[in-house]
Amino acid sequence: MVTILEFVTQLLVSAFQLIGMFITDVLLSGGDILATIFRAVSIASGTALIVVSVAVMGYLAVGAFVREFGVNVSSPGRTRVRRD
């Protein structure tokens, strides 16, 4: 079983390895400059899409988790008017 500390450590190490591979394999690979720019833009846009989707799902998951413990967080949308 993997502990939380091992998981976070592996996640951070993998992120830095990915950045290193991006720099060495994509940007410094040489060859056609147009292909290099296209690869860099496609990898950066894919990364941005994944980061945004993970952030949104994390926000929703944390909100649901907090709400389970009775913390009532107001929603940013329209809410019903309470009539007593």
PDB file as gemmi writes it, atoms N, CA and C in Angstrom:
CRYST1    1.000    1.000    1.000  90.00  90.00  90.00 P 1                      
ATOM      1  N   MET A   1       0.839  -1.177   0.000  1.00  0.00           N  
ATOM      2  CA  MET A   1       0.000   0.000   0.000  1.00  0.00           C  
ATOM      3  C   MET A   1       0.882   1.238   0.000  1.00  0.00           C  
ATOM      4  N   VAL A   2       0.536   2.196  -0.795  1.00  0.00           N  
ATOM      5  CA  VAL A   2       1.314   3.423  -0.919  1.00  0.00           C  
ATOM      6  C   VAL A   2       0.772   4.449   0.072  1.00  0.00           C  
ATOM      7  N   THR A   3       1.681   5.110   0.772  1.00  0.00           N  
ATOM      8  CA  THR A   3       1.256   6.151   1.702  1.00  0.00           C  
ATOM      9  C   THR A   3       1.018   7.455   0.947  1.00  0.00           C  
ATOM     10  N   ILE A   4       0.380   8.378   1.619  1.00  0.00           N  
ATOM     11  CA  ILE A   4       0.086   9.681   0.997  1.00  0.00           C  
ATOM     12  C   ILE A   4       1.383  10.408   0.674  1.00  0.00           C  
ATOM     13  N   LEU A   5       2.357  10.343   1.576  1.00  0.00           N  
ATOM     14  CA  LEU A   5       3.629  11.031   1.366  1.00  0.00           C  
ATOM     15  C   LEU A   5       4.363  10.467   0.148  1.00  0.00           C  
ATOM     16  N   GLU A   6       4.373   9.143  -0.005  1.00  0.00           N  
ATOM     17  CA  GLU A   6       5.001   8.530  -1.173  1.00  0.00           C  
ATOM     18  C   GLU A   6       4.290   8.940  -2.456  1.00  0.00           C  
ATOM     19  N   PHE A   7       2.958   9.009  -2.411  1.00  0.00           N  
ATOM     20  CA  PHE A   7       2.183   9.397  -3.573  1.00  0.00           C  
ATOM     21  C   PHE A   7       2.499  10.829  -4.000  1.00  0.00           C  
ATOM     22  N   VAL A   8       2.502  11.749  -3.038  1.00  0.00           N  
ATOM     23  CA  VAL A   8       2.775  13.153  -3.351  1.00  0.00           C  
ATOM     24  C   VAL A   8       4.205  13.318  -3.843  1.00  0.00           C  
ATOM     25  N   THR A   9       5.144  12.612  -3.230  1.00  0.00           N  
ATOM     26  CA  THR A   9       6.538  12.682  -3.666  1.00  0.00           C  
ATOM     27  C   THR A   9       6.681  12.180  -5.096  1.00  0.00           C  
ATOM     28  N   GLN A  10       6.085  11.057  -5.398  1.00  0.00           N  
ATOM     29  CA  GLN A  10       6.152  10.506  -6.756  1.00  0.00           C  
ATOM     30  C   GLN A  10       5.483  11.430  -7.767  1.00  0.00           C  
ATOM     31  N   LEU A  11       4.385  12.061  -7.362  1.00  0.00           N  
ATOM     32  CA  LEU A  11       3.689  12.983  -8.241  1.00  0.00           C  
ATOM     33  C   LEU A  11       4.558  14.193  -8.570  1.00  0.00           C  
ATOM     34  N   LEU A  12       5.220  14.756  -7.569  1.00  0.00           N  
ATOM     35  CA  LEU A  12       6.084  15.911  -7.803  1.00  0.00           C  
ATOM     36  C   LEU A  12       7.306  15.540  -8.637  1.00  0.00           C  
ATOM     37  N   VAL A  13       7.911  14.408  -8.346  1.00  0.00           N  
ATOM     38  CA  VAL A  13       9.078  13.965  -9.118  1.00  0.00           C  
ATOM     39  C   VAL A  13       8.683  13.732 -10.574  1.00  0.00           C  
ATOM     40  N   SER A  14       7.533  13.121 -10.800  1.00  0.00           N  
ATOM     41  CA  SER A  14       7.077  12.871 -12.165  1.00  0.00           C  
ATOM     42  C   SER A  14       6.788  14.176 -12.903  1.00  0.00           C  
ATOM     43  N   ALA A  15       6.249  15.162 -12.195  1.00  0.00           N  
ATOM     44  CA  ALA A  15       5.970  16.453 -12.839  1.00  0.00           C  
ATOM     45  C   ALA A  15       7.263  17.113 -13.294  1.00  0.00           C  
ATOM     46  N   PHE A  16       8.302  17.071 -12.463  1.00  0.00           N  
ATOM     47  CA  PHE A  16       9.570  17.672 -12.864  1.00  0.00           C  
ATOM     48  C   PHE A  16      10.247  16.871 -13.986  1.00  0.00           C  
ATOM     49  N   GLN A  17      10.097  15.555 -13.976  1.00  0.00           N  
ATOM     50  CA  GLN A  17      10.626  14.748 -15.073  1.00  0.00           C  
ATOM     51  C   GLN A  17       9.912  15.070 -16.375  1.00  0.00           C  
ATOM     52  N   LEU A  18       8.599  15.306 -16.300  1.00  0.00           N  
ATOM     53  CA  LEU A  18       7.838  15.652 -17.490  1.00  0.00           C  
ATOM     54  C   LEU A  18       8.293  16.993 -18.055  1.00  0.00           C  
ATOM     55  N   ILE A  19       8.551  17.945 -17.186  1.00  0.00           N  
ATOM     56  CA  ILE A  19       9.042  19.249 -17.640  1.00  0.00           C  
ATOM     57  C   ILE A  19      10.407  19.086 -18.302  1.00  0.00           C  
ATOM     58  N   GLY A  20      11.282  18.288 -17.711  1.00  0.00           N  
ATOM     59  CA  GLY A  20      12.595  18.039 -18.310  1.00  0.00           C  
ATOM     60  C   GLY A  20      12.500  17.351 -19.652  1.00  0.00           C  
ATOM     61  N   MET A  21      11.617  16.374 -19.770  1.00  0.00           N  
ATOM     62  CA  MET A  21      11.430  15.691 -21.042  1.00  0.00           C  
ATOM     63  C   MET A  21      10.852  16.636 -22.087  1.00  0.00           C  
ATOM     64  N   PHE A  22       9.960  17.515 -21.683  1.00  0.00           N  
ATOM     65  CA  PHE A  22       9.386  18.496 -22.611  1.00  0.00           C  
ATOM     66  C   PHE A  22      10.472  19.409 -23.159  1.00  0.00           C  
ATOM     67  N   ILE A  23      11.352  19.860 -22.291  1.00  0.00           N  
ATOM     68  CA  ILE A  23      12.411  20.770 -22.735  1.00  0.00           C  
ATOM     69  C   ILE A  23      13.406  20.052 -23.641  1.00  0.00           C  
ATOM     70  N   THR A  24      13.868  18.871 -23.236  1.00  0.00           N  
ATOM     71  CA  THR A  24      14.900  18.192 -24.012  1.00  0.00           C  
ATOM     72  C   THR A  24      14.362  17.536 -25.281  1.00  0.00           C  
ATOM     73  N   ASP A  25      13.201  16.900 -25.197  1.00  0.00           N  
ATOM     74  CA  ASP A  25      12.691  16.148 -26.343  1.00  0.00           C  
ATOM     75  C   ASP A  25      11.900  16.994 -27.335  1.00  0.00           C  
ATOM     76  N   VAL A  26      11.273  18.052 -26.870  1.00  0.00           N  
ATOM     77  CA  VAL A  26      10.433  18.852 -27.771  1.00  0.00           C  
ATOM     78  C   VAL A  26      11.140  20.123 -28.201  1.00  0.00           C  
ATOM     79  N   LEU A  27      11.562  20.917 -27.239  1.00  0.00           N  
ATOM     80  CA  LEU A  27      12.115  22.223 -27.588  1.00  0.00           C  
ATOM     81  C   LEU A  27      13.537  22.152 -28.122  1.00  0.00           C  
ATOM     82  N   LEU A  28      14.362  21.260 -27.598  1.00  0.00           N  
ATOM     83  CA  LEU A  28      15.761  21.195 -28.005  1.00  0.00           C  
ATOM     84  C   LEU A  28      16.047  20.054 -28.968  1.00  0.00           C  
ATOM     85  N   SER A  29      15.017  19.488 -29.571  1.00  0.00           N  
ATOM     86  CA  SER A  29      15.220  18.333 -30.442  1.00  0.00           C  
ATOM     87  C   SER A  29      15.786  18.705 -31.801  1.00  0.00           C  
ATOM     88  N   GLY A  30      15.730  19.970 -32.150  1.00  0.00           N  
ATOM     89  CA  GLY A  30      16.235  20.391 -33.458  1.00  0.00           C  
ATOM     90  C   GLY A  30      15.245  20.071 -34.549  1.00  0.00           C  
ATOM     91  N   GLY A  31      15.698  20.139 -35.775  1.00  0.00           N  
ATOM     92  CA  GLY A  31      14.813  19.846 -36.897  1.00  0.00           C  
ATOM     93  C   GLY A  31      14.041  21.066 -37.332  1.00  0.00           C  
ATOM     94  N   ASP A  32      12.887  20.826 -37.901  1.00  0.00           N  
ATOM     95  CA  ASP A  32      12.043  21.890 -38.447  1.00  0.00           C  
ATOM     96  C   ASP A  32      11.493  22.763 -37.330  1.00  0.00           C  
ATOM     97  N   ILE A  33      11.649  24.068 -37.451  1.00  0.00           N  
ATOM     98  CA  ILE A  33      11.203  24.996 -36.417  1.00  0.00           C  
ATOM     99  C   ILE A  33       9.683  25.046 -36.336  1.00  0.00           C  
ATOM    100  N   LEU A  34       9.002  24.912 -37.466  1.00  0.00           N  
ATOM    101  CA  LEU A  34       7.545  24.945 -37.472  1.00  0.00           C  
ATOM    102  C   LEU A  34       6.967  23.724 -36.747  1.00  0.00           C  
ATOM    103  N   ALA A  35       7.575  22.567 -36.960  1.00  0.00           N  
ATOM    104  CA  ALA A  35       7.121  21.359 -36.271  1.00  0.00           C  
ATOM    105  C   ALA A  35       7.377  21.458 -34.779  1.00  0.00           C  
ATOM    106  N   THR A  36       8.501  22.050 -34.401  1.00  0.00           N  
ATOM    107  CA  THR A  36       8.811  22.220 -32.986  1.00  0.00           C  
ATOM    108  C   THR A  36       7.805  23.151 -32.322  1.00  0.00           C  
ATOM    109  N   ILE A  37       7.454  24.240 -32.993  1.00  0.00           N  
ATOM    110  CA  ILE A  37       6.468  25.169 -32.446  1.00  0.00           C  
ATOM    111  C   ILE A  37       5.106  24.503 -32.334  1.00  0.00           C  
ATOM    112  N   PHE A  38       4.733  23.740 -33.345  1.00  0.00           N  
ATOM    113  CA  PHE A  38       3.446  23.045 -33.310  1.00  0.00           C  
ATOM    114  C   PHE A  38       3.396  22.047 -32.160  1.00  0.00           C  
ATOM    115  N   ARG A  39       4.465  21.273 -31.973  1.00  0.00           N  
ATOM    116  CA  ARG A  39       4.504  20.317 -30.858  1.00  0.00           C  
ATOM    117  C   ARG A  39       4.418  21.020 -29.525  1.00  0.00           C  
ATOM    118  N   ALA A  40       5.146  22.130 -29.369  1.00  0.00           N  
ATOM    119  CA  ALA A  40       5.140  22.862 -28.101  1.00  0.00           C  
ATOM    120  C   ALA A  40       3.754  23.430 -27.807  1.00  0.00           C  
ATOM    121  N   VAL A  41       3.104  23.987 -28.815  1.00  0.00           N  
ATOM    122  CA  VAL A  41       1.769  24.557 -28.608  1.00  0.00           C  
ATOM    123  C   VAL A  41       0.752  23.471 -28.304  1.00  0.00           C  
ATOM    124  N   SER A  42       0.834  22.344 -28.995  1.00  0.00           N  
ATOM    125  CA  SER A  42      -0.128  21.271 -28.746  1.00  0.00           C  
ATOM    126  C   SER A  42       0.053  20.652 -27.367  1.00  0.00           C  
ATOM    127  N   ILE A  43       1.288  20.480 -26.926  1.00  0.00           N  
ATOM    128  CA  ILE A  43       1.520  19.944 -25.584  1.00  0.00           C  
ATOM    129  C   ILE A  43       1.069  20.945 -24.524  1.00  0.00           C  
ATOM    130  N   ALA A  44       1.352  22.232 -24.725  1.00  0.00           N  
ATOM    131  CA  ALA A  44       0.956  23.246 -23.749  1.00  0.00           C  
ATOM    132  C   ALA A  44      -0.563  23.375 -23.663  1.00  0.00           C  
ATOM    133  N   SER A  45      -1.252  23.326 -24.799  1.00  0.00           N  
ATOM    134  CA  SER A  45      -2.710  23.439 -24.761  1.00  0.00           C  
ATOM    135  C   SER A  45      -3.346  22.193 -24.137  1.00  0.00           C  
ATOM    136  N   GLY A  46      -2.815  21.030 -24.420  1.00  0.00           N  
ATOM    137  CA  GLY A  46      -3.314  19.813 -23.778  1.00  0.00           C  
ATOM    138  C   GLY A  46      -3.105  19.829 -22.278  1.00  0.00           C  
ATOM    139  N   THR A  47      -1.952  20.316 -21.861  1.00  0.00           N  
ATOM    140  CA  THR A  47      -1.671  20.427 -20.426  1.00  0.00           C  
ATOM    141  C   THR A  47      -2.628  21.408 -19.770  1.00  0.00           C  
ATOM    142  N   ALA A  48      -2.890  22.528 -20.426  1.00  0.00           N  
ATOM    143  CA  ALA A  48      -3.804  23.524 -19.861  1.00  0.00           C  
ATOM    144  C   ALA A  48      -5.219  22.956 -19.722  1.00  0.00           C  
ATOM    145  N   LEU A  49      -5.672  22.206 -20.722  1.00  0.00           N  
ATOM    146  CA  LEU A  49      -7.003  21.606 -20.637  1.00  0.00           C  
ATOM    147  C   LEU A  49      -7.102  20.615 -19.484  1.00  0.00           C  
ATOM    148  N   ILE A  50      -6.075  19.809 -19.294  1.00  0.00           N  
ATOM    149  CA  ILE A  50      -6.086  18.833 -18.204  1.00  0.00           C  
ATOM    150  C   ILE A  50      -6.045  19.529 -16.854  1.00  0.00           C  
ATOM    151  N   VAL A  51      -5.202  20.563 -16.718  1.00  0.00           N  
ATOM    152  CA  VAL A  51      -5.092  21.276 -15.443  1.00  0.00           C  
ATOM    153  C   VAL A  51      -6.413  21.951 -15.091  1.00  0.00           C  
ATOM    154  N   VAL A  52      -7.059  22.577 -16.066  1.00  0.00           N  
ATOM    155  CA  VAL A  52      -8.333  23.244 -15.803  1.00  0.00           C  
ATOM    156  C   VAL A  52      -9.407  22.229 -15.411  1.00  0.00           C  
ATOM    157  N   SER A  53      -9.482  21.110 -16.111  1.00  0.00           N  
ATOM    158  CA  SER A  53     -10.513  20.118 -15.784  1.00  0.00           C  
ATOM    159  C   SER A  53     -10.276  19.492 -14.411  1.00  0.00           C  
ATOM    160  N   VAL A  54      -9.028  19.228 -14.066  1.00  0.00           N  
ATOM    161  CA  VAL A  54      -8.731  18.676 -12.742  1.00  0.00           C  
ATOM    162  C   VAL A  54      -9.039  19.701 -11.656  1.00  0.00           C  
ATOM    163  N   ALA A  55      -8.753  20.970 -11.905  1.00  0.00           N  
ATOM    164  CA  ALA A  55      -9.044  22.012 -10.916  1.00  0.00           C  
ATOM    165  C   ALA A  55     -10.549  22.154 -10.686  1.00  0.00           C  
ATOM    166  N   VAL A  56     -11.329  22.112 -11.759  1.00  0.00           N  
ATOM    167  CA  VAL A  56     -12.781  22.223 -11.614  1.00  0.00           C  
ATOM    168  C   VAL A  56     -13.339  21.025 -10.861  1.00  0.00           C  
ATOM    169  N   MET A  57     -12.912  19.831 -11.217  1.00  0.00           N  
ATOM    170  CA  MET A  57     -13.402  18.638 -10.511  1.00  0.00           C  
ATOM    171  C   MET A  57     -12.955  18.624  -9.057  1.00  0.00           C  
ATOM    172  N   GLY A  58     -11.735  19.080  -8.789  1.00  0.00           N  
ATOM    173  CA  GLY A  58     -11.264  19.181  -7.406  1.00  0.00           C  
ATOM    174  C   GLY A  58     -12.078  20.167  -6.608  1.00  0.00           C  
ATOM    175  N   TYR A  59     -12.416  21.305  -7.209  1.00  0.00           N  
ATOM    176  CA  TYR A  59     -13.249  22.310  -6.545  1.00  0.00           C  
ATOM    177  C   TYR A  59     -14.615  21.722  -6.202  1.00  0.00           C  
ATOM    178  N   LEU A  60     -15.209  21.008  -7.148  1.00  0.00           N  
ATOM    179  CA  LEU A  60     -16.517  20.401  -6.901  1.00  0.00           C  
ATOM    180  C   LEU A  60     -16.440  19.307  -5.838  1.00  0.00           C  
ATOM    181  N   ALA A  61     -15.386  18.514  -5.867  1.00  0.00           N  
ATOM    182  CA  ALA A  61     -15.239  17.441  -4.886  1.00  0.00           C  
ATOM    183  C   ALA A  61     -15.037  18.003  -3.482  1.00  0.00           C  
ATOM    184  N   VAL A  62     -14.216  19.034  -3.359  1.00  0.00           N  
ATOM    185  CA  VAL A  62     -13.997  19.644  -2.041  1.00  0.00           C  
ATOM    186  C   VAL A  62     -15.284  20.284  -1.540  1.00  0.00           C  
ATOM    187  N   GLY A  63     -16.022  20.940  -2.432  1.00  0.00           N  
ATOM    188  CA  GLY A  63     -17.301  21.529  -2.029  1.00  0.00           C  
ATOM    189  C   GLY A  63     -18.291  20.484  -1.555  1.00  0.00           C  
ATOM    190  N   ALA A  64     -18.368  19.357  -2.235  1.00  0.00           N  
ATOM    191  CA  ALA A  64     -19.267  18.282  -1.814  1.00  0.00           C  
ATOM    192  C   ALA A  64     -18.815  17.679  -0.494  1.00  0.00           C  
ATOM    193  N   PHE A  65     -17.514  17.539  -0.323  1.00  0.00           N  
ATOM    194  CA  PHE A  65     -16.973  16.982   0.925  1.00  0.00           C  
ATOM    195  C   PHE A  65     -17.279  17.902   2.096  1.00  0.00           C  
ATOM    196  N   VAL A  66     -17.101  19.199   1.909  1.00  0.00           N  
ATOM    197  CA  VAL A  66     -17.362  20.163   2.978  1.00  0.00           C  
ATOM    198  C   VAL A  66     -18.847  20.204   3.303  1.00  0.00           C  
ATOM    199  N   ARG A  67     -19.672  20.126   2.285  1.00  0.00           N  
ATOM    200  CA  ARG A  67     -21.118  20.165   2.510  1.00  0.00           C  
ATOM    201  C   ARG A  67     -21.610  18.950   3.296  1.00  0.00           C  
ATOM    202  N   GLU A  68     -20.940  17.819   3.177  1.00  0.00           N  
ATOM    203  CA  GLU A  68     -21.330  16.627   3.921  1.00  0.00           C  
ATOM    204  C   GLU A  68     -21.166  16.808   5.427  1.00  0.00           C  
ATOM    205  N   PHE A  69     -20.289  17.688   5.835  1.00  0.00           N  
ATOM    206  CA  PHE A  69     -20.072  17.931   7.256  1.00  0.00           C  
ATOM    207  C   PHE A  69     -20.940  19.062   7.789  1.00  0.00           C  
ATOM    208  N   GLY A  70     -21.910  19.495   7.007  1.00  0.00           N  
ATOM    209  CA  GLY A  70     -22.880  20.463   7.484  1.00  0.00           C  
ATOM    210  C   GLY A  70     -22.524  21.909   7.242  1.00  0.00           C  
ATOM    211  N   VAL A  71     -21.418  22.175   6.575  1.00  0.00           N  
ATOM    212  CA  VAL A  71     -21.060  23.551   6.254  1.00  0.00           C  
ATOM    213  C   VAL A  71     -21.854  23.949   5.025  1.00  0.00           C  
ATOM    214  N   ASN A  72     -22.738  24.928   5.193  1.00  0.00           N  
ATOM    215  CA  ASN A  72     -23.586  25.342   4.086  1.00  0.00           C  
ATOM    216  C   ASN A  72     -22.925  26.506   3.363  1.00  0.00           C  
ATOM    217  N   VAL A  73     -22.410  26.236   2.203  1.00  0.00           N  
ATOM    218  CA  VAL A  73     -21.754  27.247   1.395  1.00  0.00           C  
ATOM    219  C   VAL A  73     -22.766  27.754   0.379  1.00  0.00           C  
ATOM    220  N   SER A  74     -22.907  29.061   0.285  1.00  0.00           N  
ATOM    221  CA  SER A  74     -23.880  29.596  -0.658  1.00  0.00           C  
ATOM    222  C   SER A  74     -23.407  29.344  -2.086  1.00  0.00           C  
ATOM    223  N   SER A  75     -24.339  29.053  -2.951  1.00  0.00           N  
ATOM    224  CA  SER A  75     -23.992  28.783  -4.339  1.00  0.00           C  
ATOM    225  C   SER A  75     -23.892  30.102  -5.096  1.00  0.00           C  
ATOM    226  N   PRO A  76     -23.054  30.163  -6.123  1.00  0.00           N  
ATOM    227  CA  PRO A  76     -22.913  31.401  -6.870  1.00  0.00           C  
ATOM    228  C   PRO A  76     -24.080  31.693  -7.816  1.00  0.00           C  
ATOM    229  N   GLY A  77     -24.935  30.713  -8.031  1.00  0.00           N  
ATOM    230  CA  GLY A  77     -26.060  30.892  -8.948  1.00  0.00           C  
ATOM    231  C   GLY A  77     -27.288  31.420  -8.233  1.00  0.00           C  
ATOM    232  N   ARG A  78     -28.413  31.328  -8.907  1.00  0.00           N  
ATOM    233  CA  ARG A  78     -29.668  31.766  -8.300  1.00  0.00           C  
ATOM    234  C   ARG A  78     -30.078  30.796  -7.214  1.00  0.00           C  
ATOM    235  N   THR A  79     -30.596  31.332  -6.156  1.00  0.00           N  
ATOM    236  CA  THR A  79     -31.110  30.505  -5.070  1.00  0.00           C  
ATOM    237  C   THR A  79     -32.561  30.883  -4.820  1.00  0.00           C  
ATOM    238  N   ARG A  80     -33.273  29.970  -4.260  1.00  0.00           N  
ATOM    239  CA  ARG A  80     -34.678  30.221  -3.955  1.00  0.00           C  
ATOM    240  C   ARG A  80     -34.790  31.144  -2.748  1.00  0.00           C  
ATOM    241  N   VAL A  81     -35.798  31.978  -2.784  1.00  0.00           N  
ATOM    242  CA  VAL A  81     -36.056  32.869  -1.667  1.00  0.00           C  
ATOM    243  C   VAL A  81     -36.772  32.079  -0.597  1.00  0.00           C  
ATOM    244  N   ARG A  82     -36.298  32.166   0.632  1.00  0.00           N  
ATOM    245  CA  ARG A  82     -36.934  31.453   1.735  1.00  0.00           C  
ATOM    246  C   ARG A  82     -38.185  32.207   2.180  1.00  0.00           C  
ATOM    247  N   ARG A  83     -39.242  31.464   2.281  1.00  0.00           N  
ATOM    248  CA  ARG A  83     -40.485  32.047   2.788  1.00  0.00           C  
ATOM    249  C   ARG A  83     -40.814  31.350   4.090  1.00  0.00           C  
ATOM    250  N   ASP A  84     -40.814  32.147   5.129  1.00  0.00           N  
ATOM    251  CA  ASP A  84     -41.087  31.573   6.467  1.00  0.00           C  
ATOM    252  C   ASP A  84     -42.545  31.600   6.803  1.00  0.00           C  
TER     253      ASP A  84                                                      
END                                                                             
